[in-house]
Amino acid sequence: MQTGNEMRTCIKNIRYYTGKLTGLASKQFDLDFDKGEKNKANSDAGTIRADCIAAIGIATEWLNTYCGNIEVHITNAEEQDTEMEIPF
């Protein structure tokens, strides 16, 4: 499969940015928590915000799962290379 390595590079990039998203979501959660502790922020808004940040974390985990799934399919497709050759 001629594009397999390029596909793996794309997955590597997705995983890299997924990690960045996870880190930024965690950082924002910590910032919000600290700010809420200092300023006694609105707990309803804080709860909604925390739920949104948690949803980002969950979505990034799904992205990693999907990347793993794609990698398996790339490997399976590559295994068909010899089967796809036209015998002469």
C-alpha positions, 0 to 999 in steps of 0.5 A, spaced: 500 500 500 503 506 497 500 511 502 500 507 508 506 511 511 503 517 509 497 515 513 501 513 519 504 520 519 497 523 519 495 519 525 501 520 529 500 528 528 492 527 530 495 523 536 500 529 538 494 534 537 490 530 541 495 530 547 495 537 546 488 538 547 488 533 553 493 537 556 490 544 555 483 542 557 487 539 564 490 546 564 484 550 564 480 546 569 486 547 574 486 555 572 478 555 573 479 551 579 484 556 582 480 562 580 473 559 583 477 558 590 479 565 590 473 569 587 468 564 589 465 563 582 458 561 580 458 554 582 452 553 576 457 556 571 463 552 574 459 546 573 457 547 566 464 549 564 467 543 568 462 538 564 465 541 558 472 540 559 471 533 561 467 532 555 473 534 551 477 529 555 472 524 553 472 526 546 480 526 545 480 519 548 475 517 543 480 520 537 485 515 540 481 509 540 479 511 532 486 512 531 488 505 533 482 502 529 485 506 523 492 503 524 489 496 524 485 497 518 492 500 514 496 494 517 490 489 514 490 493 507 497 492 507 497 485 508 493 484 501 499 487 497 501 480 495 494 478 493 493 485 489 499 483 485 497 481 478 501 475 476 504 474 469 
